[in-house]
Amino acid sequence: MKCNLILIDGIFGSGKSTIAQFVSQYLSQLKVANIKYEEESENTPVYFQNCEEIDKMKEAVKFENNVLIEWVRLVNKLIVKIKLIF
């Protein structure tokens, strides 16, 4: 089954929820199954129960960033080696 993700982002009061509701209703009219999550609702996959969870997420983001930095370094080294070969 093919799945797509639609993210709607914007500043407070810019109409994100209104657009999300419109898109969800439109997809439903087309008989396209969809799930609409709103920020800060408990059924959202990225809902945080408390500050400890947010702190854990911040640590996870730092870890991910460090991993990405190391991958970039590795790729850059490989590119240099490839250039030297050719």
C-alpha positions in Angstrom: 0.0 0.0 0.0 1.4 3.4 -1.0 1.4 6.0 1.7 2.0 9.8 1.5 2.7 12.3 4.3 1.4 15.8 4.1 2.9 18.3 6.6 1.4 21.8 7.0 3.6 24.3 8.8 3.3 27.9 9.6 3.2 30.5 12.3 0.5 30.7 14.9 -2.8 31.9 13.4 -1.8 31.3 9.8 -4.5 28.8 9.1 -2.7 25.5 9.4 -5.6 23.8 11.2 -8.1 25.1 8.6 -6.0 23.9 5.7 -5.5 20.5 7.4 -9.2 20.2 7.9 -9.9 21.1 4.3 -7.3 18.7 2.9 -8.6 15.9 5.1 -12.2 16.5 4.1 -11.2 16.7 0.4 -9.3 13.4 0.6 -12.3 11.8 2.3 -14.6 12.9 -0.5 -12.2 11.3 -2.9 -12.4 8.1 -0.8 -8.8 8.4 0.1 -8.1 7.1 3.6 -6.4 9.7 5.8 -5.6 10.6 9.3 -5.4 14.2 10.5 -3.2 14.9 13.5 -3.2 18.3 15.2 -0.4 19.7 17.2 -0.5 19.2 20.9 -3.3 16.6 20.9 -2.7 13.3 22.7 -3.4 11.2 19.7 -0.5 12.8 17.8 2.5 10.4 17.2 4.8 13.1 18.4 3.0 14.1 21.6 5.2 14.7 24.6 3.8 13.9 28.1 6.2 16.0 30.1 9.5 17.9 30.0 11.6 14.8 30.6 10.4 13.4 27.2 11.3 16.7 25.5 14.8 16.6 27.1 15.2 13.0 25.9 14.2 14.2 22.4 16.8 17.0 22.5 19.5 14.5 23.4 18.3 12.2 20.6 18.5 15.2 18.1 22.0 16.0 19.3 23.0 12.3 18.7 21.4 12.4 15.3 23.2 15.6 14.4 26.5 14.1 15.5 25.8 10.9 13.4 25.0 13.1 10.4 28.2 15.1 10.9 30.3 11.9 10.9 28.5 10.6 7.8 29.3 13.9 6.0 33.0 13.6 7.0 33.1 10.0 5.8 31.5 11.0 2.5 33.8 13.9 2.0 36.8 11.6 2.7 35.5 9.1 0.1 35.0 11.8 -2.5 38.6 12.9 -2.0 39.8 9.3 -2.4 37.7 8.9 -5.5 39.1 12.0 -7.0 42.6 10.8 -6.3 41.9 7.5 -8.0 40.5 9.2 -11.2 
